[in-house]
Amino acid sequence: MTDQAVDTSGPAEAAGTEEPPGAAPPRFFGRERELKALRADIERAGLDTLAGRKAPRARVLLIAGRPGSGRSALAEALAGALCGTDVRRAPESGTGALPWAVPGTGSGDYPDGILRVGLTRPGGERVATEQTAQEILGLLELAVPPGAGQDELSGMVRAALAARRVVLVLDDAVDAEQVDPLLPDDPDCLVVATATGPLTGVPDVRPCALGGLEAGACVRLLARAIGQVRITVDPRTAEALAEACGGQPAALVLVGGWLAAHPMATVADVARRLRELPDSDEQQPAGARPLARALRLVHDSLPQAAARILRLLALAPAGLADAHTASALAGCSISAAESTLEDFVRLGLLRTDGAAHPQYGVPGCLAPLLRALMEDRDRPAEIQLARARMLERTVRRLQSCRAVTEPEDSGARRRLAGLPRSLRFPNAEEAGVWLRLRQPALLASARLAVADGELDTLARRLVAALVRALAAHRGTEDAAPELYGLHSLVLDVAVRRDLPRERAAALLNLADLDARTGRTRDALTRYRAALDAGRAARDLYATGRAMESVGGAYAELGDFHRAADWYGRALAQRLTQGERADEARLYGRLGAVHTYAGRYGEALRNWRAAAAGHRRLGDLAAQARAVSEAARVQEYAGRPQESLQTCREAVELARRADDVRLQAALQLRLADTLDRLGDPAAAGLHRGAADRLLGGEGAAYEIRSPSAEN
């Protein structure tokens, strides 16, 4: 995450251009010396160039500094200058917690723009390389295979960046292992990483260590927040205050926000208050104490209710909160929470993106300090209750988000009408926008709820509601990467709580996604595990589904003998339950694998059984497809006359089903059969009939029975 909302560390505005006191400071100004040094490092020859070799990968610049030093703002300012663009135009970048991209203007050194991702979560946990790669691919609007591993995703990132000239900002790296897999192989790209210390292991990295701002810049920063007059009356105290803040932009922003909120206070007053704060932070490094003291100054001056909300924001998933999150955490009204969050923005405690559904980001440098305050001031039971309220509110919002997509007369819409107005969405479009904007926080909430382990019932409800909402608004294909992670979370809870039914469902869902992306052997392993879990739960649906899916996996691998065996087991179970639709489908699957294996007698018997099943169900189109497959088997078996007669039967069924395109496809099959029998005239008649049926709509589709699909 970004260290601080701004790095207001540069020169004062030109005369006549000053903004009013309390105006939001720019994201960055100053650090001219550091910017100049970084640009010089870009131009400087690398080790490979000096050795006479072409640089194999992008150059890496490192901006090292403690949280709150403005390292992220400096990285973004450098990237914006190189790309000829303004990072303040970045969508949703106001919170600093979300990945974002800014296209270049074409006039900079890197015309394809900026990509920025964070490598550390607000709680201090490192972000897995797989997730970072997914975020980069998402910024590039490239499809991400669900369940793909680190190597595959890293390779996709490098391949995507090979055709672009971008600046890749990797913010708040923990170590070189997070950075190295993402480095573009194209020397025309540039990587700017921020970290607390060196990145040992990244070759030829160019470090730039950030210290505190010089006194003049600190004073100008304070003047920007409170006005020049309050600085002019006591300039020496202002310089002493800057020194007490260690020259850290984040600490200065908090102090400036406090002064702006207390117009009758002087700079000497705030300096005295900082000195009078008790020394309770001896455990912290000396360089981290100024920011901790500045936060305590602001926190202790807040009303009790507001201070509690601020502390509980340490629980906000991904460091992102909205009015509903704050309201649920504190147990207050939504309007009170929204007003308090806006006050926090003015104090420099939060950032906001200004979107239609505003989100508020906790700066990464403040998140661990807020958590420490929360653990010190709030009882564990109160913290757990706040977390439970937040999860319950999120579940209800997700249920509302999905229900608004249902038909007006559905049960879901009737239940939606019973919810409080504040939880409802006016229409599906608004719900979709909310889901898109809140998706990073929602996914983080699910991960945190499962990792916590103490609220597993709420965690399961949250994951289920999020899966349904994503499927309703984005579709299962588009949301597959997110759904894969959510099903994995369900599996974690099911294993931890020994819930075989839920374990079977999660394994089946994960295996389906594995199979869809070509990882058939992985899918087969999961299907077998789902079968075991289904048997342990005595869940006939799960066991039948697993056996059928095992058969499908073997068919995909070309092992038709095992496929037929597993389809047979699944069919035997369906026959005992009287599930006719499933029986007909499984007869078709058996017919297909026997056909592939060349066992035409078995194949023909199963296709006929499938056709009989569809006939009993009254599905004429499915019956026609099954009969057409029987005709295909007869032709393969060297019985063309019988195949011709069976195919005519299928045509008649398609006609009765009023399926014109299927009828046309069957006419073409008849024509091919007649050609092989040496009757081109009759074949021509059937092709003409197919053309008339299509009526200029295009070619007939390939006959593919649903029961033949694997």
N, C-alpha and C positions, 0 to 999 in steps of 0.2 A: 504494500500500500504506500501511498504518498506520505511523506513524513508530516507535512504541514500544508494547510490550505494554500499558503502563499510563501514565497521567499521574498518578502519586501525588504530587500537588502541593498538598494542602490541609491543613486543620487536623487536629490530633491527635484521637484518639477521646476521647469523654467518659470521665471517671474510671470505672474498673471495667469498661470495654468493650474494653480493649486485647486484641489477638490475640497469640498467642505469637510470639516472634521467628522470623523466617524464613517466616511465613505469607505466602501469595500476596497482594500488595497489591490493593486494588480497582482497577478499570479507571480510575477517576477520582475525585479529590476535590480541593477547593480551586478556585482561579481564580475566586473569587467576583466580583472586580472585573470580570474579562473577561466572565463570564456576564451580569452586570448590564448591561454596556455593549452586549452583543450583543442582549439582549432589548429594550433601549431603542431600538436601531436598527430592530428589527422594527416597533415602534410608531410610529416617527418617520415623518412624511409624506414621500413620495418626490417626485421632481422633477415627475412627471406630476400628482400630486395638487396640488402647489403651483401648477401651471399650469392647474388646473381640468379636467384630463383624467383619465379612468379609466385606472388602471395596466394596460398591455397584457399584462404578463407577471409571472411570479413575482418576488418580491424575492430578491436575491442578497446573502448575507453572505459575506465573505471572512475566513478566519482565516489570517494569514500568519506564517510562522515557519520557521526552519531545521529540517531533519530532526532529530528527537530532542527537539524543544521541547514535544511534547505537543499539537500542533495537531489531530491526528486524534482523540485522546481528548476534547479539548475540544469538537470538532464533534459527536461522538457523544453526549456528555453533554448538550449543548444540545438536540440532537434528542430525546433521551429525555425531558428535562424538558418540552419543548413538546408531546410526544405522550402524556404521562402513562404512560410505560412505561420499562422498564429494558433498556438495550441489552445487558446481560449475558445476556439471554434469547435473543439472536440465534443461530439455528442456524448452526453452523460458523463463527462469527465469531471464535473464539478465535485463529485464526491471523492474522487481519487481512488475509490475502491474497485472500480470496474475497468476491465480492459477497454481500450478505445483506439480508434484509428482516425487520422486526419490526412486527407489526400493532399499531395503537394500541388503547388501552383504551376509547376513546369519551369519555374525560373531559378530554382535552387539547385544545389549539388545532388540532391536526391529527389528527383521529380515524382517518385511514386509515393512519397509521403512518410508518415510516422505510424508505427505500430507500438502500442504500449501495453505491457502486461505486468502484473505484480507477482512476485515469487514468494511472498510471505503473507499469511493470513493475519488478521488483526490480533488474534490470540498468540501470535508468534510461531505458529506451526508453518512449516515449509509446504509450499504447494508442489504436488507431484508433477514431474515433468510431463506425464501424459495429459494432465489437465491444462498445463500451460500451452502445450502444443495444440490442444483442442481450441483454446481461446484464440491463438494466433490464426489457425485455419478458419475459425469463425469470423475473425476480422477481415480475412481475405475472401469471405463468402464462398468457401470451399466445403464440400460435403465431408463429414467426418465419419469413418466406418465405426459403428457401435462396437465397443469392446476391444478396439485395437490397442496393442501394447505400445510401450515407449519407443521401441526401435522403429516400428512402422510409422507412428505419428511424427517422430523426429525426422524421418526420411521424407515424409510428405511436406513438412515445413521447409526443409532445405530445398526440395525440388520446387516448391512454390516460390521461394525467394530467389531462386537462381535466375528467374526471368524478370526480376524487379530490382530497382535501385531504391531501397528504403532505409530509414533509420529505425532500428529495432531497439526500443527502450525496455530493458529488463530491470524492473524496479525492486529494490530491497532483496537482493540475492543473499542467500545464506552461505553458499559455498560454490566452488567451481563446478561441482557435479550438476547443479541446476542450470548453469550457463552453457557449458560445453556442448551438450547434445543439440542445442538450438542455434548454434552459430551457423550462419549461411556459408555455403561453400563459394559464394560469389564475392570477390574482393571489392566489387562496386557497391556493396552494402556496408553499413556501419552499425555496430552494436554499441550502445551506451548502457552500461550496467551501473547500478548504485548498490552499495553495500556498506556495512559498518567497518569492515577491515579489508585486507587484501584478498584477492581471489587466486590463491596459489593453485596452479594447475592449468590455468588458461594461458597459453603461450603468447608472448609478445603483448601482454596487456599493458595499457598506458594509464597509470593511476594519477588521480588528482585528489589530494587530501584537503578536505574543507575544515577550516577552523571557524572561530567566531567572526562575526562581522566587525569591521573597524568602527570606532566610536562614532564617527560622523554619520555613517550609514544607519547605525542604530538610532541615533537621535532623529534622523530624517524619517525613519520608520514610525517612531512615536509621534512625530509631528503630523504625519499622514493620518494617524488614528484620532488624535485629540486636538489638532490645530496648532499652528505655530506660536500663538500667543502664550499658551501654557508652558511651552518650552522656553520661550524668550525670557520670561520672568525669572527662570532659574536654570540656566543652561548647564551649570556645573553639576547640579543634582541629576539632571537628565543623563549626563555622561556617567555619573556614578550608578544610576539605575541600569543603564546599558551594561555596565561592567558586572553588576549583581546578577544580571540575566545571562552572563557568560557570552554575550554577543549572539545568542541563539535566536534566529527568527521566530521559532515557535513560541518561545517564552515571551519575547517582545510583543508578539501579536496578542497573547493572553493579557499581558499587562496593559497594553494599549486598549484592548477591549474593555477591561475593568475601568480604566480611566474615562473612556468614552461613556460608559454607563453611569459614572459618578461625576457629573460635570462640576460639582462644587469641590471635588478633591483636587489636590495639587500633586505634582510629581513627587514632592517631598513626602506627601502622605503615603503614597504607594511604596516608596523606597523604605519608609519607616515600617510599614506593615510587613514587607518582605523580611526585614531584619528581625522583627519580633516573632515571626513564625517559629515554633519550637523545632529543634533539630531532631526530627524523627526519621530521618532518611540517611543515617550513617552507613547503612548497609549498601547504599547505592554508590557507584563511582562518582567522583567529584564532578565530572563533566555532565552527569545526568541530573544533578541536584537542582540547578536553576530552573529547569522545566518543571520538575516535580513541585518546587516551591511556588512557581507561578500558578500552576493548576490548583494547588491547595488554597492559594489566595482567592482565586475566583470561586472555587467550590464553596469555601467557608463563608463567602459573602452572599451566597444565594439563599433564597427562602428554603425552608426545610424540604418542602414538597419538590421544588425544582432540583435541589441538590440530590435528592433520592432518585429522581428520573435520570439525572446525569450519570450517577453511579451505575444504575441498572442498564444503561446503554452499553455497558461492557458486555452484556449478553446478546446484543443485536447480532444476528448472523451475518458474517462477512463484513461486520462493521457498518452495516446499512440498516437504517430504520426509517419508517414512515410514521405518520400520526397514529395509525392503528397499532403499530409495534410499541411505541412509547406509551400509548393509552393502556394496552394490555399489561405491559411490564409494571406500570405504576398503579394500575387500578383506578385511573382517573378518566374523565371524559375525553373524547377525541378532540374537541375544540381546545380544551386546556392543554392537552399534549401538543397540539399544533402550535399554539402560541408560545409554549415553552421552548419548543425546538427552534422556532424563529429567533427567540431571545438568545439561544445558544449560538446560533450562527453569527449574530451581531457581536457576541463576546469572543468569537474566534474559536469556540469549542467544537463546532461542527462545520461541515460544508454541505451545500445543497446543490442539486443539479438544475433546479428550476423547471423540471418537466411537468407534464400535465398531472401526473401522480408523483409529487415531489418526494425524493428520497434524501436522507440526511446521512452523511458519512462521518464516522468517527476517525479523525486523523490517526494514522498508524503509530505516531509517536505518543499519542495520548492513551491509546487502548490499554496497554499494560498498566499504566498509572491509574486509570479508572477502575480496572479490575482489582488492583491492590486496595484502592479506597473502598470498593464494594465489599471485599472480603473482610476489611477491617471494621466497617461501620454497620453492615447488615448481617443479620443472623442467617445461618445456612438454610433454615426452614423458609425464611422469607424469600431468599434467592430462588429456592426450588419452586416455591409457589409462583413467583414472577415468571419463571421459565415455563411453568405449566400453563399459566394464563396466556402467554405469548403463543405457545404452540396451539392451544385451543382456538384462539382468535385466528391464527393462520389457517387452521383446518376449515373453519367456517367460511373464511373468505374464499378459499379454494373451492369449497362446495358451491358457494354462490357463483363463482367464476364459471364452473362447469354447468350448473343448472340453467344459467341464462342462455345457453346454446340449445336447450331442449325445446320441443314444440310447446306452444302456449297452453295446451290442454293436458300436458304431461304431469305426472305426479311430482317430478322434480320441480316444475315451475310452481305448483301449488305449495310445496314445502318452502320454496324460495320466498313466496309472498308472506310467509309467517316470520321471516327473519326481520330484525330491526333494519330500518331504512339505511343506516350507516354501513351495514354489511352488504347491501345489495348493489348491483351494477345496473345502470340504466338500460344497457343493451349489450349484445355480444361483442361489438366492436370495442367499447370501452373496457370490457373485461379482458379482451385480448391484448390491448395496450398495457393494461396493468400487469398481466401475466408476463409479457415480454420484458417490461422494465424491472419487475421484481424477481425474475427468474434466477439471477445469481444468488440473491438473498434466500430465495425459497429452497434452492438446492443446498446451499450452505446450512440452512435450518434443518433440513432432513439429515444431512451428514452429522451435524452436532447432536441432534436428538438421538440418533442411533449410537453415536460414540459415548454419550452420557450414560446410557444403560439403565437409568433409574426411572425413565418415563417411556418404557417400551410400548405400552398400549397407545399412548399419544403419538409416539414415533411411527407406529404402524399405520395409524389413521392418517397422519400427515403424508406419509409416502403414498398411500392409496389415493388420497385426494389429489395429490400433485400429479400422479400418473394419469388419473382420469381427466384432469384439467388440461394437461399437455396434449393428450390424445384428442380431446374435443376441439381444441383450438388450432393445433398444428398438424394433427394426424400422426399415426404411429410411425410412418416412414420418416417423416421430417424430424420427429422428436426422438428417433431411435437411440442416438448417442446418450441423451439424458435419461431415457427410459432404462438403458442398460445399467447405468450407475444406480438408479433407484431400485431396480430389481436386485442388484447386488446388496443394497442396504437391507432389503426385506430378508434376503438370505442370511445376512449376518444376525439379524434379530431372531429369526427362526431357529438358527443353530444354537444361539446363546440361550434361548428360552425352551429349547427342545419342543418345537412345534412342527411335527412332521407334515401336516397338511399345508402350512404356509411354506415350508421348505420345498415341498414338491411343486407348488405353484411357481415359486421364484425360480427354481431350477428349470422348469419347463419354459418360462418366459425367456430366461437367459439363453437356453439352448436354441430356442427359435431364432433369436437374434444372431447367435453364432452361425446357425445354418444359413441364414439369409445373407451373411457376409462371407460365405465360403469356408468357414472354419468347421467343416463337417465332422472331423474326428473329435474336436472339442465338444461339439453339439452332442455327438453320440455318447460321450462320457457323461455329460450332464443329463441326458435322457435316461441313461441307465440308473444314475443316482436318483432322479425324480421317481423312477419306478419303485426303487427301494423305499423312498419316503412315502409314496402313495400307499404301498402295501402296509407300511407301519401305521399309517393313519386310517387304513381300511377305507380309502377313498376310491371308489370304483371309477369315477370319472378320471381322476389323475392317473390311475394305473392303466386304464384303457387308452387314454391319450398318450401316455408315455410309451406303451408298447407299439402303438401305431407310429409314433415319431421315431422310435428305434428302427422300425422297418423302413421308414422313409430315409433315414440316414444311411442304412446299409444299401438301399437302392441307389442313392446318390453316389456311394462309393463303388458301385458296380458289383456288389456281392448280392446277387439276386436270390440265391438259395436262402441266405439268412434273412433277407428282406421278406421273402414269402413266409418263412417260419414265423416271424414276428407279426406280420399282418394276420396270419392265421390265428395266433394267440389272441390278438385284439378282437378279431371277428368272433371267436368262440365266446369271449366275454360279452360282446354286444348281443349275441344270439340269446344268451341267458337272460338278458335284460329287456329284450323286445324293442330295441331301439332301431327302427326300420331304416331311418335315414342313414345312420352310421353303418348299418349292415350293408346297404347298397353301395355306399362309398368304399367300404373295405373290400367288397367283392370286386369293385373296379380296380382298386390298388393291386389286389392279387392278380387280376387279369393282366394288368400292365407289366408286373415284374415277371410273370410266367411268359409273356410275349417276348420281353427282352432276353429271357434265358432260352428261348426257342422251344419251350414246352407248350406247344400250340393246343394240345388237347385240354390241358388244365386251364390254359388261358381262355379258350372258348367257353368252357363250362362256367368260369367265373364271370365272364362278360355277360353271358346269358342270365346268370343269377342276378347280376347288377341291374340288367334291363328289367327283369321281373320285379325287383325291389322298387325301382323307380315307377313302374307301372302301378304297383299297389299304392304308392304315394301320390299318384296322379300327376307326376312331373313328366310331361310328354317330351320336353326338350332334353332333359337328362336321359330319358329312355332312348331317344333318337341317337344321342351321342354314344351310349353304351352299345346299341345295336350296330352303329357304324364301326365301332372298335371290333366287334365280333366279325364284321365283314372283312376288316383289315386282317385279322388273324386267319380267317379262311383263305384269303389270298396268299398270305405268307405260307400257309400249309399246302399250297398247290391245288386248291379247290376253287378255281375262278368262277365257275358257274354258280356254285353255292354263294360265293361272295357277292356276285351280281344280284342274286335274288335278295340276299340280306340287306344289301345297300339300298335296293328299291324300297324295302320295308322301312328303312331308316328315313328315306326321303318322305314317305307318306306320313311318318310320325312327325317329322319337322314341319310338314305342311299343316297338319292338324294343330300343332303347337303355335302356328303363326310366327315361326322363327325364320324370317326370310333369308338372312345371311347364312344360317346353318343349312337351310334347304339348298342354297346356291353352292355351298361348299360340298355338299353331298352329291349334287349334280355333277360337279367337276370330278369328284372321285369316281362316279359312275363312268364318266367319259374316259378317264384314264384306264379303268378296268376294261372297257370295250375296245380301246386301242390295243391293249395287250391280247385281247381275244380275236383281233383281226377284223373288227367291224368299225372302220373309221367314220362311216356315214352316220351310224347311230351315235358315235362319240360326238360328232359335230352337233347333232341335235341337242344333246344334253349340255354342251358348252353354250349353245345359243340360249337354252332355257336359263342357264345360270346368269348369263349377261342380262337377260330380260328381268330376272328377279332382282338383280342388283340395281338396275335402272340408273346407271351412271354414278352410284355411290362409292365405287372403288372395288377392289378385289375382295373376294369372299375370304373370311378369316379361316385360319387353319382349324380343323376339327380337333378339339382337345377336350376330352371329357374331364370334368372336375375330379372324378374318381380316379383318373389316370395320372393326376399330378402328384408329384412327390414333394 
